[in-house]
Amino acid sequence: MKKKESILGFLLILPVILLIAFVVLYPIIYNVKISFFDVALNPNKPDIFIGWENYIDLLTDKEFYKVLVVTILFVAATVILSTALGLGVALLFNRKFRFRGAARALVMLSFVTPAVSLVYVWKYMFNGLYGIVNYALVDVLHILETAPAWFDNIVFAFISVVIFDTWRLYPYAFMTILAALQTIDTSLYEAAKIDGAGAWARFRYVTLPEIMPTIATIATLRMIWNFYKFDEIYLLTQQLPVIGVYLYKTSFASNDFGMAAAITVILFVIVMSLVFLLRKVVFKKNET
């Protein structure tokens, strides 16, 4: 009887398994396959098998390593800053105060607003001629002598994109961490107070261990998203060489689809290795 029920259950979920295999596994397998070919643009011509040539060319290309370093710095900066900011705001909103609901809606505004709209607002704010940011830094606060071209210089472009991405997506960390904070048993804090623990000790020994799995999940997802980030960076500035832009130019500017496929395969290996390392370190510390 149990065997029949198991077979019936498998048959019921079989369409979903096949759909997932078609939607997820087939593109992955096809991508790996074409990474070993010189893909012909003309569909009437066959692709030419070139073996490991795409991978060798990529791994001996200095531009790829430059792009990879910039991407890693971008990912590290945005993940750390957005998670830290989200944690701070979540701790603030974990207390009761007037108009908390309205304030929460304002905090979420950057996350729910379409990215294209936000990009053009930021490009206006950081404009080198009439932007309010340069006006404040140069004419009002006198922090800078000359107005920097935020989107035309790689250093300033990096800073502006990191600030934008942090502000754009920290509400995700905020809402997720806030939900985790509200599940912590208040008796743990009461026991810590009885033992004489101050605010910092309660945060370190009660709050942080409880929310560390949530923070690890947030950091993991943000790492994956930002390694593949393209749209917002490309719209803000084309001076920042990250993997997403590099992949786009390889695919659609150079029309080298075999090389683009090789990039995605290597990027997948790098991202999964970093994700595994991050989660192993975080959960090992949480266990101790």
Backbone torsions as a table, in degrees:
resi	resn	phi	psi	omega
1	MET	NA	-46.8	179.7
2	LYS	-63.6	-36.6	179.6
3	LYS	-64.7	-40.7	178.2
4	LYS	-64.3	-40.1	178.6
5	GLU	-64.6	-38.5	178.8
6	SER	-64.8	-42.2	178.7
7	ILE	-64.6	-42.4	178.9
8	LEU	-62.5	-43.6	178.7
9	GLY	-61.7	-41.3	178.6
10	PHE	-64.4	-41.3	179.4
11	LEU	-64.7	-32.8	-179.9
12	LEU	-69.6	-36.2	-178.7
13	ILE	-92.7	-5.3	-178.8
14	LEU	-58.0	-43.0	178.0
15	PRO	-59.0	-37.6	178.8
16	VAL	-67.5	-41.8	178.6
17	ILE	-61.3	-44.0	179.4
18	LEU	-65.0	-38.8	178.7
19	LEU	-64.5	-44.7	178.4
20	ILE	-63.1	-41.8	179.0
21	ALA	-61.1	-39.7	-179.2
22	PHE	-71.7	-42.1	-175.1
23	VAL	-77.1	-35.3	-173.8
24	VAL	-104.1	-56.0	-172.6
25	LEU	-69.5	-41.2	-177.9
26	TYR	-60.3	-48.0	177.7
27	PRO	-60.4	-36.7	179.6
28	ILE	-65.1	-48.2	-179.6
29	ILE	-63.0	-42.7	180.0
30	TYR	-65.4	-38.2	179.1
31	ASN	-64.0	-44.2	177.7
32	VAL	-62.2	-39.7	-178.9
33	LYS	-61.7	-51.0	-174.5
34	ILE	-72.8	-12.7	176.3
35	SER	-67.6	-14.9	178.0
36	PHE	-99.9	11.3	-176.5
37	PHE	-127.0	154.6	165.3
38	ASP	-91.7	101.9	-170.8
39	VAL	-75.8	126.9	179.3
40	ALA	-80.6	135.8	177.8
41	LEU	-71.8	-31.7	178.3
42	ASN	-80.7	116.3	-177.9
43	PRO	-64.2	-15.4	179.6
44	ASN	-83.9	-9.4	179.5
45	LYS	-105.5	145.0	-178.1
46	PRO	-77.3	150.6	173.0
47	ASP	-72.8	145.9	-176.7
48	ILE	-101.6	124.2	179.0
49	PHE	-73.5	124.6	-178.6
50	ILE	-123.9	9.3	176.6
51	GLY	65.4	-131.4	-175.4
52	TRP	-87.8	11.0	-173.1
53	GLU	-59.6	-42.0	179.2
54	ASN	-60.9	-42.0	-179.4
55	TYR	-68.3	-40.6	179.1
56	ILE	-64.5	-45.4	178.7
57	ASP	-61.4	-39.9	-178.7
58	LEU	-68.4	-45.5	-176.4
59	LEU	-75.7	-9.7	174.6
60	THR	-107.2	7.5	-179.8
61	ASP	-92.8	116.7	-179.3
62	LYS	-63.0	-32.5	179.8
63	GLU	-62.0	-36.6	179.5
64	PHE	-62.6	-42.4	-179.2
65	TYR	-69.4	-35.2	174.9
66	LYS	-62.2	-46.0	178.9
67	VAL	-63.3	-40.3	-178.9
68	LEU	-64.7	-42.2	178.8
69	VAL	-63.7	-46.2	178.7
70	VAL	-61.0	-40.9	179.7
71	THR	-64.3	-44.1	179.3
72	ILE	-62.8	-42.2	177.5
73	LEU	-63.3	-42.3	178.8
74	PHE	-62.6	-46.2	-179.3
75	VAL	-63.6	-46.0	-179.4
76	ALA	-60.6	-46.2	-178.4
77	ALA	-63.9	-47.0	-175.9
78	THR	-71.2	-39.0	179.6
79	VAL	-65.7	-46.3	-178.9
80	ILE	-65.8	-48.1	-175.9
81	LEU	-67.5	-45.8	-177.6
82	SER	-68.0	-36.7	178.7
83	THR	-69.8	-42.8	178.5
84	ALA	-64.0	-43.5	178.8
85	LEU	-65.4	-42.5	177.5
86	GLY	-61.9	-38.8	177.5
87	LEU	-64.0	-46.1	180.0
88	GLY	-61.1	-45.0	-179.9
89	VAL	-68.0	-36.9	178.4
90	ALA	-64.2	-40.9	176.8
91	LEU	-62.6	-37.8	177.9
92	LEU	-65.9	-44.2	-176.9
93	PHE	-80.5	-5.2	176.6
94	ASN	-77.5	-3.6	176.1
95	ARG	-105.6	156.6	179.1
96	LYS	-86.4	130.8	174.1
97	PHE	-153.6	165.0	-176.5
98	ARG	-66.4	143.4	177.8
99	PHE	61.4	30.6	-179.3
100	ARG	-63.7	-38.0	179.4
101	GLY	-63.9	-43.3	179.1
102	ALA	-66.6	-40.4	179.1
103	ALA	-64.5	-37.5	178.6
104	ARG	-64.6	-39.0	178.1
105	ALA	-63.4	-39.2	178.1
106	LEU	-66.0	-39.2	178.6
107	VAL	-62.6	-37.9	-177.4
108	MET	-77.9	-7.6	-173.1
109	LEU	-58.1	-43.6	-177.5
110	SER	-67.3	-26.3	-177.7
111	PHE	-80.4	-33.0	-175.3
112	VAL	-95.2	-13.4	178.8
113	THR	-76.8	138.7	178.4
114	PRO	-54.5	136.4	-175.2
115	ALA	-60.2	-37.5	-177.9
116	VAL	-61.4	-42.0	178.9
117	SER	-62.4	-44.2	-179.3
118	LEU	-65.7	-38.4	-179.9
119	VAL	-59.3	-46.0	-177.2
120	TYR	-71.9	-29.5	173.0
121	VAL	-65.2	-44.1	-179.8
122	TRP	-67.9	-37.4	177.6
123	LYS	-64.0	-34.0	176.1
124	TYR	-69.9	-44.2	-178.9
125	MET	-63.7	-38.1	-176.1
126	PHE	-97.8	13.6	178.6
127	ASN	-60.2	136.9	-176.2
128	GLY	-67.6	-22.9	-176.2
129	LEU	-97.4	-46.6	-173.5
130	TYR	-129.6	15.2	-179.3
131	GLY	-71.5	144.2	-177.7
132	ILE	-69.4	-28.2	-179.7
133	VAL	-65.9	-49.0	178.5
134	ASN	-65.6	-36.1	177.4
135	TYR	-61.2	-42.6	180.0
136	ALA	-68.9	-43.2	-176.5
137	LEU	-71.5	-34.4	-174.8
138	VAL	-96.5	-52.2	-171.2
139	ASP	-89.3	-29.7	-176.0
140	VAL	-97.5	-57.1	-176.2
141	LEU	-88.4	-18.4	179.9
142	HIS	57.3	34.9	177.0
143	ILE	-76.0	-37.6	178.7
144	LEU	-116.0	148.2	178.2
145	GLU	-82.7	-38.5	179.6
146	THR	-125.1	151.7	-178.7
147	ALA	-76.2	122.0	179.3
148	PRO	-74.8	150.1	173.7
149	ALA	-88.0	94.2	-169.3
150	TRP	-61.0	-33.5	-173.3
151	PHE	-108.3	5.7	-178.3
152	ASP	-111.5	-3.4	-179.7
153	ASN	-123.4	136.0	-172.7
154	ILE	-62.5	-36.3	-179.4
155	VAL	-68.7	-51.3	179.4
156	PHE	-66.7	-34.2	177.0
157	ALA	-63.2	-41.5	177.9
158	PHE	-61.4	-46.7	-179.2
159	ILE	-61.7	-47.3	-177.0
160	SER	-65.8	-39.0	179.9
161	VAL	-68.9	-39.4	177.4
162	VAL	-63.0	-44.6	178.3
163	ILE	-61.4	-45.3	-179.2
164	PHE	-61.9	-48.7	-176.2
165	ASP	-65.9	-38.1	177.3
166	THR	-62.1	-48.6	179.8
167	TRP	-65.9	-36.3	-176.4
168	ARG	-68.1	-39.3	-169.0
169	LEU	-117.4	2.1	177.5
170	TYR	-64.7	-27.0	177.3
171	PRO	-59.0	-27.4	176.6
172	TYR	-63.0	-46.9	177.1
173	ALA	-63.9	-39.9	-179.7
174	PHE	-58.7	-52.1	-176.7
175	MET	-66.9	-39.1	-178.5
176	THR	-68.7	-44.2	179.4
177	ILE	-68.9	-38.6	178.2
178	LEU	-60.0	-41.6	177.4
179	ALA	-62.0	-39.3	178.4
180	ALA	-68.5	-39.2	179.5
181	LEU	-61.7	-36.8	-176.3
182	GLN	-76.9	-5.7	175.9
183	THR	-96.5	-6.3	-178.7
184	ILE	-73.5	132.3	-179.9
185	ASP	-67.0	123.8	-178.4
186	THR	-64.9	-21.0	179.5
187	SER	-65.0	-25.3	177.2
188	LEU	-65.7	-40.2	178.0
189	TYR	-69.2	-38.6	179.3
190	GLU	-64.4	-40.7	177.8
191	ALA	-65.8	-38.8	178.7
192	ALA	-65.6	-39.0	177.9
193	LYS	-63.7	-41.2	179.0
194	ILE	-61.8	-35.9	178.6
195	ASP	-77.1	-1.4	177.1
196	GLY	89.0	15.8	-179.6
197	ALA	-74.9	133.7	176.7
198	GLY	-82.1	-173.5	-176.9
199	ALA	-62.1	-44.8	-179.0
200	TRP	-66.1	-40.9	179.8
201	ALA	-65.2	-38.7	178.0
202	ARG	-64.9	-39.0	178.1
203	PHE	-67.0	-43.6	-174.8
204	ARG	-70.7	-41.4	-172.2
205	TYR	-101.7	-12.7	178.9
206	VAL	-114.8	-58.7	-173.8
207	THR	-67.5	-52.2	-172.9
208	LEU	-60.8	-46.5	178.1
209	PRO	-61.6	-32.1	-178.3
210	GLU	-72.0	-34.5	-176.1
211	ILE	-100.9	-0.7	-177.3
212	MET	-60.8	-40.8	175.5
213	PRO	-60.5	-36.3	177.5
214	THR	-66.1	-44.1	178.5
215	ILE	-62.1	-40.1	178.7
216	ALA	-63.3	-39.7	178.2
217	THR	-65.6	-43.8	178.2
218	ILE	-60.3	-48.1	-179.0
219	ALA	-62.0	-38.5	179.3
220	THR	-63.9	-48.7	-179.7
221	LEU	-64.4	-43.5	179.9
222	ARG	-64.2	-36.4	177.8
223	MET	-62.3	-45.8	179.6
224	ILE	-63.5	-47.5	-178.4
225	TRP	-60.9	-44.9	-173.1
226	ASN	-77.4	-22.9	173.8
227	PHE	-65.5	-30.2	-179.3
228	TYR	-101.3	8.3	-175.4
229	LYS	-61.2	130.8	180.0
230	PHE	-135.7	-55.4	-166.1
231	ASP	-58.6	-51.9	-176.5
232	GLU	-66.6	-40.4	-180.0
233	ILE	-66.0	-44.5	-178.0
234	TYR	-66.0	-35.9	179.1
235	LEU	-73.3	-35.7	-179.9
236	LEU	-73.0	-50.1	-176.8
237	THR	-157.2	145.5	175.1
238	GLN	-104.1	15.4	-179.5
239	GLN	-95.7	-4.2	-177.5
240	LEU	-102.9	108.3	-176.2
241	PRO	-82.0	89.7	175.5
242	VAL	-109.0	169.2	-174.4
243	ILE	-58.8	-41.8	-178.3
244	GLY	-59.2	-45.6	179.2
245	VAL	-69.1	-41.5	178.7
246	TYR	-60.4	-42.2	179.1
247	LEU	-66.6	-40.5	178.9
248	TYR	-62.6	-45.5	-178.9
249	LYS	-66.7	-37.6	178.2
250	THR	-64.9	-40.2	-176.8
251	SER	-75.3	-52.2	-166.8
252	PHE	-106.9	-16.8	174.3
253	ALA	-92.3	-45.7	179.3
254	SER	-91.9	-13.7	-178.9
255	ASN	57.2	32.4	178.9
256	ASP	-100.4	81.6	-173.2
257	PHE	-72.0	-29.4	176.3
258	GLY	-65.4	-44.9	177.2
259	MET	-64.7	-40.6	178.4
260	ALA	-61.0	-39.8	177.4
261	ALA	-64.4	-39.9	177.7
262	ALA	-63.7	-38.3	177.6
263	ILE	-60.9	-45.3	-178.3
264	THR	-66.3	-35.5	178.3
265	VAL	-65.2	-47.8	179.6
266	ILE	-64.8	-40.6	178.8
267	LEU	-63.0	-39.4	177.8
268	PHE	-60.8	-44.0	179.5
269	VAL	-63.4	-43.4	-179.8
270	ILE	-63.6	-47.8	-177.4
271	VAL	-63.6	-46.1	-179.4
272	MET	-64.4	-34.9	177.0
273	SER	-65.8	-44.1	178.7
274	LEU	-66.0	-39.9	178.5
275	VAL	-63.1	-45.7	179.2
276	PHE	-61.2	-44.0	-179.7
277	LEU	-64.4	-44.8	-179.5
278	LEU	-60.4	-49.4	-177.1
279	ARG	-68.4	-34.2	178.2
280	LYS	-65.7	-43.9	179.9
281	VAL	-66.1	-47.2	-176.1
282	VAL	-64.3	-48.6	-176.6
283	PHE	-72.0	-28.0	175.9
284	LYS	-67.8	-42.3	176.8
285	LYS	-65.4	-37.2	-178.3
286	ASN	-67.6	-33.1	179.2
287	GLU	-70.9	-34.9	-179.9
288	THR	-79.1	NA	NA
